[in-house]
């Protein structure tokens, strides 16, 4: 069976045709590098070592004239998933708190009621995995998964598996500690709809790789 792997920063989505004619549907692998500079690849800058990505560029197709919908993570990924400009899908700024930029450290109680914890993408928005579930021909659908950074809402109604994904493991907000998987002392790693600390202490990028390979 075919599967699509969708990677958001540290995350991955897998999509699998579920009908007899699944062989007509391609695998899809989407890798999104969060806030990466244009020149931050070995294929463009010999001072940077990115052999795996350079190989993809060499063996695939390079699109050299392209612009993101917004030059940072949250609105950019919302546009990628919805196919709509930030001003249309409602995610026209970051889902984060500005106070840390001014040196304020939230207490756990303060953090739980901030916009970063209660905000999210409008539930009326239809995103890519839901479209792939119901392919236009009405015959072949896909299963999908995402691993890594979500950043489009941490309440259950906003989480990936509530929006069309079949599997999710990753962080739900703008960033976490690589090893404790916390933000302001709050555990921020989820498996589907539930918080998890099962892999606390392990470098999270390795965990996202593990989950992607498991799904594939």
TORNUMI-626233 format. One record per residue (C-alpha): x, y, z; residue in one letter; residue number from 1. Coordinates in nm, 3 decimals. Layout:
REM TORNUMI-626233
<node><east>X</east><north>Y</north><up>Z</up><code>A</code><pos>NUM</pos></node>
...
***
This chain:
REM TORNUMI-626233
<node><east>0.000</east><north>0.000</north><up>0.000</up><code>X</code><pos>1</pos></node>
<node><east>0.118</east><north>0.351</north><up>-0.074</up><code>X</code><pos>2</pos></node>
<node><east>0.179</east><north>0.605</north><up>0.196</up><code>X</code><pos>3</pos></node>
<node><east>0.256</east><north>0.971</north><up>0.204</up><code>X</code><pos>4</pos></node>
<node><east>0.494</east><north>1.114</north><up>0.459</up><code>X</code><pos>5</pos></node>
<node><east>0.444</east><north>1.476</north><up>0.550</up><code>X</code><pos>6</pos></node>
<node><east>0.713</east><north>1.644</north><up>0.760</up><code>X</code><pos>7</pos></node>
<node><east>0.650</east><north>1.976</north><up>0.932</up><code>X</code><pos>8</pos></node>
<node><east>0.973</east><north>2.111</north><up>1.073</up><code>X</code><pos>9</pos></node>
<node><east>1.023</east><north>1.819</north><up>1.305</up><code>X</code><pos>10</pos></node>
<node><east>0.709</east><north>1.644</north><up>1.192</up><code>X</code><pos>11</pos></node>
<node><east>0.586</east><north>1.396</north><up>0.935</up><code>X</code><pos>12</pos></node>
<node><east>0.259</east><north>1.311</north><up>0.762</up><code>X</code><pos>13</pos></node>
<node><east>0.193</east><north>0.971</north><up>0.606</up><code>X</code><pos>14</pos></node>
<node><east>-0.090</east><north>0.915</north><up>0.359</up><code>X</code><pos>15</pos></node>
<node><east>-0.197</east><north>0.574</north><up>0.231</up><code>X</code><pos>16</pos></node>
<node><east>-0.445</east><north>0.490</north><up>-0.049</up><code>X</code><pos>17</pos></node>
<node><east>-0.704</east><north>0.250</north><up>0.087</up><code>X</code><pos>18</pos></node>
<node><east>-0.873</east><north>0.107</north><up>-0.224</up><code>X</code><pos>19</pos></node>
<node><east>-0.784</east><north>-0.155</north><up>-0.484</up><code>X</code><pos>20</pos></node>
<node><east>-0.655</east><north>0.105</north><up>-0.729</up><code>X</code><pos>21</pos></node>
<node><east>-0.412</east><north>0.244</north><up>-0.471</up><code>X</code><pos>22</pos></node>
<node><east>-0.122</east><north>0.165</north><up>-0.703</up><code>X</code><pos>23</pos></node>
<node><east>-0.229</east><north>0.463</north><up>-0.914</up><code>X</code><pos>24</pos></node>
<node><east>-0.161</east><north>0.702</north><up>-0.623</up><code>X</code><pos>25</pos></node>
<node><east>0.194</east><north>0.819</north><up>-0.549</up><code>X</code><pos>26</pos></node>
<node><east>0.376</east><north>0.831</north><up>-0.221</up><code>X</code><pos>27</pos></node>
<node><east>0.408</east><north>1.187</north><up>-0.094</up><code>X</code><pos>28</pos></node>
<node><east>0.690</east><north>1.308</north><up>0.128</up><code>X</code><pos>29</pos></node>
<node><east>0.679</east><north>1.669</north><up>0.239</up><code>X</code><pos>30</pos></node>
<node><east>0.964</east><north>1.798</north><up>0.454</up><code>X</code><pos>31</pos></node>
<node><east>0.928</east><north>2.150</north><up>0.590</up><code>X</code><pos>32</pos></node>
<node><east>1.228</east><north>2.309</north><up>0.758</up><code>X</code><pos>33</pos></node>
<node><east>1.115</east><north>2.565</north><up>1.013</up><code>X</code><pos>34</pos></node>
<node><east>1.244</east><north>2.922</north><up>0.965</up><code>X</code><pos>35</pos></node>
<node><east>1.529</east><north>2.809</north><up>0.741</up><code>X</code><pos>36</pos></node>
<node><east>1.724</east><north>3.077</north><up>0.559</up><code>X</code><pos>37</pos></node>
<node><east>1.748</east><north>3.066</north><up>0.180</up><code>X</code><pos>38</pos></node>
<node><east>2.124</east><north>3.005</north><up>0.188</up><code>X</code><pos>39</pos></node>
<node><east>2.120</east><north>2.741</north><up>0.462</up><code>X</code><pos>40</pos></node>
<node><east>2.177</east><north>2.441</north><up>0.234</up><code>X</code><pos>41</pos></node>
<node><east>2.493</east><north>2.283</north><up>0.104</up><code>X</code><pos>42</pos></node>
<node><east>2.358</east><north>2.297</north><up>-0.251</up><code>X</code><pos>43</pos></node>
<node><east>2.371</east><north>2.677</north><up>-0.222</up><code>X</code><pos>44</pos></node>
<node><east>2.643</east><north>2.730</north><up>0.036</up><code>X</code><pos>45</pos></node>
<node><east>2.958</east><north>2.514</north><up>0.040</up><code>X</code><pos>46</pos></node>
<node><east>3.025</east><north>2.608</north><up>0.403</up><code>X</code><pos>47</pos></node>
<node><east>2.715</east><north>2.418</north><up>0.521</up><code>X</code><pos>48</pos></node>
<node><east>2.691</east><north>2.038</north><up>0.523</up><code>X</code><pos>49</pos></node>
<node><east>2.345</east><north>1.904</north><up>0.432</up><code>X</code><pos>50</pos></node>
<node><east>2.426</east><north>1.591</north><up>0.227</up><code>X</code><pos>51</pos></node>
<node><east>2.082</east><north>1.426</north><up>0.245</up><code>X</code><pos>52</pos></node>
<node><east>1.898</east><north>1.741</north><up>0.135</up><code>X</code><pos>53</pos></node>
<node><east>2.161</east><north>1.810</north><up>-0.131</up><code>X</code><pos>54</pos></node>
<node><east>2.098</east><north>1.463</north><up>-0.271</up><code>X</code><pos>55</pos></node>
<node><east>1.725</east><north>1.532</north><up>-0.289</up><code>X</code><pos>56</pos></node>
<node><east>1.798</east><north>1.853</north><up>-0.481</up><code>X</code><pos>57</pos></node>
<node><east>2.036</east><north>1.676</north><up>-0.718</up><code>X</code><pos>58</pos></node>
<node><east>1.811</east><north>1.380</north><up>-0.795</up><code>X</code><pos>59</pos></node>
<node><east>1.484</east><north>1.569</north><up>-0.797</up><code>X</code><pos>60</pos></node>
<node><east>1.351</east><north>1.900</north><up>-0.924</up><code>X</code><pos>61</pos></node>
<node><east>1.469</east><north>2.230</north><up>-0.782</up><code>X</code><pos>62</pos></node>
<node><east>1.217</east><north>2.514</north><up>-0.782</up><code>X</code><pos>63</pos></node>
<node><east>1.425</east><north>2.830</north><up>-0.750</up><code>X</code><pos>64</pos></node>
<node><east>1.157</east><north>3.102</north><up>-0.766</up><code>X</code><pos>65</pos></node>
<node><east>0.913</east><north>3.054</north><up>-0.483</up><code>X</code><pos>66</pos></node>
<node><east>0.785</east><north>3.264</north><up>-0.194</up><code>X</code><pos>67</pos></node>
<node><east>0.624</east><north>3.157</north><up>0.131</up><code>X</code><pos>68</pos></node>
<node><east>0.296</east><north>3.313</north><up>0.240</up><code>X</code><pos>69</pos></node>
<node><east>0.456</east><north>3.449</north><up>0.556</up><code>X</code><pos>70</pos></node>
<node><east>0.825</east><north>3.451</north><up>0.666</up><code>X</code><pos>71</pos></node>
<node><east>0.782</east><north>3.249</north><up>0.988</up><code>X</code><pos>72</pos></node>
<node><east>0.637</east><north>2.924</north><up>1.106</up><code>X</code><pos>73</pos></node>
<node><east>0.271</east><north>2.951</north><up>1.210</up><code>X</code><pos>74</pos></node>
<node><east>0.110</east><north>3.143</north><up>0.921</up><code>X</code><pos>75</pos></node>
<node><east>0.335</east><north>2.973</north><up>0.668</up><code>X</code><pos>76</pos></node>
<node><east>0.232</east><north>2.622</north><up>0.773</up><code>X</code><pos>77</pos></node>
<node><east>-0.135</east><north>2.722</north><up>0.795</up><code>X</code><pos>78</pos></node>
<node><east>-0.120</east><north>2.846</north><up>0.436</up><code>X</code><pos>79</pos></node>
<node><east>0.057</east><north>2.530</north><up>0.323</up><code>X</code><pos>80</pos></node>
<node><east>-0.212</east><north>2.310</north><up>0.480</up><code>X</code><pos>81</pos></node>
<node><east>-0.513</east><north>2.515</north><up>0.369</up><code>X</code><pos>82</pos></node>
<node><east>-0.396</east><north>2.653</north><up>0.035</up><code>X</code><pos>83</pos></node>
<node><east>-0.514</east><north>2.996</north><up>0.149</up><code>X</code><pos>84</pos></node>
<node><east>-0.334</east><north>3.319</north><up>0.231</up><code>X</code><pos>85</pos></node>
<node><east>-0.295</east><north>3.400</north><up>0.603</up><code>X</code><pos>86</pos></node>
<node><east>-0.546</east><north>3.686</north><up>0.571</up><code>X</code><pos>87</pos></node>
<node><east>-0.801</east><north>3.434</north><up>0.442</up><code>X</code><pos>88</pos></node>
<node><east>-0.743</east><north>3.143</north><up>0.682</up><code>X</code><pos>89</pos></node>
<node><east>-0.718</east><north>3.366</north><up>0.990</up><code>X</code><pos>90</pos></node>
<node><east>-0.363</east><north>3.265</north><up>1.095</up><code>X</code><pos>91</pos></node>
<node><east>-0.198</east><north>3.594</north><up>1.004</up><code>X</code><pos>92</pos></node>
<node><east>0.044</east><north>3.598</north><up>1.298</up><code>X</code><pos>93</pos></node>
<node><east>0.220</east><north>3.362</north><up>1.534</up><code>X</code><pos>94</pos></node>
<node><east>0.024</east><north>3.157</north><up>1.789</up><code>X</code><pos>95</pos></node>
<node><east>0.264</east><north>3.247</north><up>2.066</up><code>X</code><pos>96</pos></node>
<node><east>0.311</east><north>3.483</north><up>2.358</up><code>X</code><pos>97</pos></node>
<node><east>0.519</east><north>3.796</north><up>2.311</up><code>X</code><pos>98</pos></node>
<node><east>0.621</east><north>3.836</north><up>2.677</up><code>X</code><pos>99</pos></node>
<node><east>0.927</east><north>3.605</north><up>2.649</up><code>X</code><pos>100</pos></node>
<node><east>1.076</east><north>3.850</north><up>2.399</up><code>X</code><pos>101</pos></node>
<node><east>1.084</east><north>4.100</north><up>2.685</up><code>X</code><pos>102</pos></node>
<node><east>1.233</east><north>3.863</north><up>2.941</up><code>X</code><pos>103</pos></node>
<node><east>0.914</east><north>3.755</north><up>3.122</up><code>X</code><pos>104</pos></node>
<node><east>0.905</east><north>3.394</north><up>3.236</up><code>X</code><pos>105</pos></node>
<node><east>0.550</east><north>3.265</north><up>3.275</up><code>X</code><pos>106</pos></node>
<node><east>0.449</east><north>3.060</north><up>3.574</up><code>X</code><pos>107</pos></node>
<node><east>0.275</east><north>2.736</north><up>3.490</up><code>X</code><pos>108</pos></node>
<node><east>-0.064</east><north>2.878</north><up>3.589</up><code>X</code><pos>109</pos></node>
<node><east>-0.012</east><north>3.194</north><up>3.382</up><code>X</code><pos>110</pos></node>
<node><east>0.097</east><north>2.996</north><up>3.079</up><code>X</code><pos>111</pos></node>
<node><east>-0.209</east><north>2.769</north><up>3.081</up><code>X</code><pos>112</pos></node>
<node><east>-0.443</east><north>3.061</north><up>3.003</up><code>X</code><pos>113</pos></node>
<node><east>-0.229</east><north>3.243</north><up>2.747</up><code>X</code><pos>114</pos></node>
<node><east>-0.318</east><north>3.263</north><up>2.379</up><code>X</code><pos>115</pos></node>
<node><east>-0.043</east><north>3.013</north><up>2.300</up><code>X</code><pos>116</pos></node>
<node><east>-0.239</east><north>2.753</north><up>2.497</up><code>X</code><pos>117</pos></node>
<node><east>-0.596</east><north>2.840</north><up>2.395</up><code>X</code><pos>118</pos></node>
<node><east>-0.565</east><north>2.979</north><up>2.041</up><code>X</code><pos>119</pos></node>
<node><east>-0.583</east><north>2.776</north><up>1.720</up><code>X</code><pos>120</pos></node>
<node><east>-0.676</east><north>2.764</north><up>1.354</up><code>X</code><pos>121</pos></node>
<node><east>-1.045</east><north>2.818</north><up>1.272</up><code>X</code><pos>122</pos></node>
<node><east>-1.227</east><north>2.486</north><up>1.274</up><code>X</code><pos>123</pos></node>
<node><east>-1.402</east><north>2.577</north><up>0.948</up><code>X</code><pos>124</pos></node>
<node><east>-1.073</east><north>2.554</north><up>0.761</up><code>X</code><pos>125</pos></node>
<node><east>-1.033</east><north>2.234</north><up>0.558</up><code>X</code><pos>126</pos></node>
<node><east>-0.672</east><north>2.116</north><up>0.550</up><code>X</code><pos>127</pos></node>
<node><east>-0.474</east><north>1.891</north><up>0.319</up><code>X</code><pos>128</pos></node>
<node><east>-0.513</east><north>1.550</north><up>0.493</up><code>X</code><pos>129</pos></node>
<node><east>-0.891</east><north>1.585</north><up>0.501</up><code>X</code><pos>130</pos></node>
<node><east>-0.891</east><north>1.654</north><up>0.129</up><code>X</code><pos>131</pos></node>
<node><east>-0.674</east><north>1.347</north><up>0.075</up><code>X</code><pos>132</pos></node>
<node><east>-0.912</east><north>1.135</north><up>0.281</up><code>X</code><pos>133</pos></node>
<node><east>-1.182</east><north>1.206</north><up>0.023</up><code>X</code><pos>134</pos></node>
<node><east>-0.997</east><north>1.212</north><up>-0.306</up><code>X</code><pos>135</pos></node>
<node><east>-1.192</east><north>1.392</north><up>-0.583</up><code>X</code><pos>136</pos></node>
<node><east>-1.272</east><north>1.069</north><up>-0.770</up><code>X</code><pos>137</pos></node>
<node><east>-1.446</east><north>0.936</north><up>-0.461</up><code>X</code><pos>138</pos></node>
<node><east>-1.264</east><north>0.603</north><up>-0.491</up><code>X</code><pos>139</pos></node>
<node><east>-0.920</east><north>0.625</north><up>-0.341</up><code>X</code><pos>140</pos></node>
<node><east>-0.851</east><north>0.794</north><up>-0.011</up><code>X</code><pos>141</pos></node>
<node><east>-0.537</east><north>0.839</north><up>0.193</up><code>X</code><pos>142</pos></node>
<node><east>-0.438</east><north>0.785</north><up>0.552</up><code>X</code><pos>143</pos></node>
<node><east>-0.207</east><north>1.049</north><up>0.691</up><code>X</code><pos>144</pos></node>
<node><east>0.022</east><north>1.120</north><up>0.984</up><code>X</code><pos>145</pos></node>
<node><east>0.227</east><north>1.411</north><up>1.108</up><code>X</code><pos>146</pos></node>
<node><east>0.530</east><north>1.403</north><up>1.335</up><code>X</code><pos>147</pos></node>
<node><east>0.701</east><north>1.703</north><up>1.492</up><code>X</code><pos>148</pos></node>
<node><east>0.590</east><north>2.061</north><up>1.528</up><code>X</code><pos>149</pos></node>
<node><east>0.219</east><north>2.138</north><up>1.487</up><code>X</code><pos>150</pos></node>
<node><east>0.183</east><north>2.498</north><up>1.615</up><code>X</code><pos>151</pos></node>
<node><east>-0.179</east><north>2.546</north><up>1.506</up><code>X</code><pos>152</pos></node>
<node><east>-0.350</east><north>2.504</north><up>1.841</up><code>X</code><pos>153</pos></node>
<node><east>-0.303</east><north>2.285</north><up>2.148</up><code>X</code><pos>154</pos></node>
<node><east>-0.664</east><north>2.232</north><up>2.260</up><code>X</code><pos>155</pos></node>
<node><east>-0.802</east><north>1.894</north><up>2.152</up><code>X</code><pos>156</pos></node>
<node><east>-1.035</east><north>2.041</north><up>1.890</up><code>X</code><pos>157</pos></node>
<node><east>-0.736</east><north>2.202</north><up>1.716</up><code>X</code><pos>158</pos></node>
<node><east>-0.500</east><north>1.904</north><up>1.722</up><code>X</code><pos>159</pos></node>
<node><east>-0.401</east><north>1.716</north><up>1.403</up><code>X</code><pos>160</pos></node>
<node><east>-0.613</east><north>1.406</north><up>1.459</up><code>X</code><pos>161</pos></node>
<node><east>-0.917</east><north>1.630</north><up>1.509</up><code>X</code><pos>162</pos></node>
<node><east>-0.847</east><north>1.798</north><up>1.174</up><code>X</code><pos>163</pos></node>
<node><east>-0.805</east><north>1.499</north><up>0.943</up><code>X</code><pos>164</pos></node>
<node><east>-0.474</east><north>1.334</north><up>1.034</up><code>X</code><pos>165</pos></node>
<node><east>-0.482</east><north>0.969</north><up>1.138</up><code>X</code><pos>166</pos></node>
<node><east>-0.172</east><north>0.977</north><up>1.357</up><code>X</code><pos>167</pos></node>
<node><east>0.028</east><north>1.244</north><up>1.538</up><code>X</code><pos>168</pos></node>
<node><east>0.329</east><north>1.256</north><up>1.767</up><code>X</code><pos>169</pos></node>
<node><east>0.499</east><north>1.583</north><up>1.841</up><code>X</code><pos>170</pos></node>
<node><east>0.493</east><north>1.925</north><up>2.000</up><code>X</code><pos>171</pos></node>
<node><east>0.181</east><north>2.135</north><up>1.976</up><code>X</code><pos>172</pos></node>
<node><east>0.318</east><north>2.485</north><up>2.029</up><code>X</code><pos>173</pos></node>
<node><east>0.592</east><north>2.710</north><up>1.897</up><code>X</code><pos>174</pos></node>
<node><east>0.881</east><north>2.534</north><up>2.069</up><code>X</code><pos>175</pos></node>
<node><east>0.995</east><north>2.302</north><up>2.348</up><code>X</code><pos>176</pos></node>
<node><east>1.314</east><north>2.192</north><up>2.519</up><code>X</code><pos>177</pos></node>
<node><east>1.471</east><north>1.921</north><up>2.304</up><code>X</code><pos>178</pos></node>
<node><east>1.511</east><north>1.681</north><up>2.598</up><code>X</code><pos>179</pos></node>
<node><east>1.247</east><north>1.762</north><up>2.862</up><code>X</code><pos>180</pos></node>
<node><east>0.983</east><north>1.834</north><up>2.594</up><code>X</code><pos>181</pos></node>
<node><east>0.845</east><north>2.112</north><up>2.813</up><code>X</code><pos>182</pos></node>
<node><east>0.761</east><north>2.479</north><up>2.772</up><code>X</code><pos>183</pos></node>
<node><east>0.748</east><north>2.686</north><up>3.091</up><code>X</code><pos>184</pos></node>
<node><east>0.762</east><north>2.360</north><up>3.285</up><code>X</code><pos>185</pos></node>
<node><east>0.452</east><north>2.227</north><up>3.108</up><code>X</code><pos>186</pos></node>
<node><east>0.484</east><north>1.895</north><up>2.918</up><code>X</code><pos>187</pos></node>
<node><east>0.409</east><north>1.978</north><up>2.554</up><code>X</code><pos>188</pos></node>
<node><east>0.454</east><north>1.650</north><up>2.367</up><code>X</code><pos>189</pos></node>
<node><east>0.139</east><north>1.479</north><up>2.244</up><code>X</code><pos>190</pos></node>
<node><east>0.050</east><north>1.142</north><up>2.100</up><code>X</code><pos>191</pos></node>
<node><east>-0.270</east><north>1.201</north><up>1.908</up><code>X</code><pos>192</pos></node>
<node><east>-0.501</east><north>1.382</north><up>2.156</up><code>X</code><pos>193</pos></node>
<node><east>-0.316</east><north>1.309</north><up>2.479</up><code>X</code><pos>194</pos></node>
<node><east>-0.010</east><north>1.455</north><up>2.647</up><code>X</code><pos>195</pos></node>
<node><east>0.274</east><north>1.209</north><up>2.684</up><code>X</code><pos>196</pos></node>
<node><east>0.602</east><north>1.200</north><up>2.872</up><code>X</code><pos>197</pos></node>
<node><east>0.688</east><north>0.848</north><up>2.759</up><code>X</code><pos>198</pos></node>
<node><east>1.008</east><north>0.959</north><up>2.584</up><code>X</code><pos>199</pos></node>
<node><east>1.118</east><north>1.236</north><up>2.819</up><code>X</code><pos>200</pos></node>
<node><east>1.496</east><north>1.270</north><up>2.814</up><code>X</code><pos>201</pos></node>
<node><east>1.538</east><north>1.162</north><up>2.450</up><code>X</code><pos>202</pos></node>
<node><east>1.640</east><north>1.418</north><up>2.186</up><code>X</code><pos>203</pos></node>
<node><east>1.307</east><north>1.489</north><up>2.019</up><code>X</code><pos>204</pos></node>
<node><east>1.430</east><north>1.495</north><up>1.658</up><code>X</code><pos>205</pos></node>
<node><east>1.527</east><north>1.129</north><up>1.694</up><code>X</code><pos>206</pos></node>
<node><east>1.176</east><north>1.055</north><up>1.819</up><code>X</code><pos>207</pos></node>
<node><east>1.016</east><north>1.212</north><up>1.514</up><code>X</code><pos>208</pos></node>
<node><east>1.241</east><north>1.006</north><up>1.289</up><code>X</code><pos>209</pos></node>
<node><east>1.143</east><north>0.692</north><up>1.479</up><code>X</code><pos>210</pos></node>
<node><east>0.772</east><north>0.762</north><up>1.443</up><code>X</code><pos>211</pos></node>
<node><east>0.800</east><north>0.840</north><up>1.073</up><code>X</code><pos>212</pos></node>
<node><east>0.988</east><north>0.518</north><up>1.002</up><code>X</code><pos>213</pos></node>
<node><east>0.734</east><north>0.321</north><up>1.208</up><code>X</code><pos>214</pos></node>
<node><east>0.446</east><north>0.462</north><up>1.008</up><code>X</code><pos>215</pos></node>
<node><east>0.618</east><north>0.407</north><up>0.675</up><code>X</code><pos>216</pos></node>
***
